[in-house]
Amino acid sequence: MLDNKKNKKERTMETTKYVYWQDGDMWIGHLEEYPDYMSQGETLEELKENLKDIYKDLTSGAIPCVRKIAELEIA
């Protein structure tokens, strides 16, 4: 029983927000945290897969000098 609970914790889904829109026949989008890195797909599912690939590249260090958006507390 303990192993089953441990496996459920290990399978926790990681998520990130993305911005997308349809332009003609194509779906265009970018990860909210990385707006400089856009992608496209012929379907929304293809766009999502492309964004997952970009996320892996951006977070693995495969792409140098990555610019991100963050929040700054000012008061």
Protein Blocks (a to p, Z undefined) as FASTA:
>chain_A
ZZmmmmmmmmpccddddddddehjbccdddfklmmlccddfbfklmmmmmmmmmmmmmno
paghiacdddddfZZ
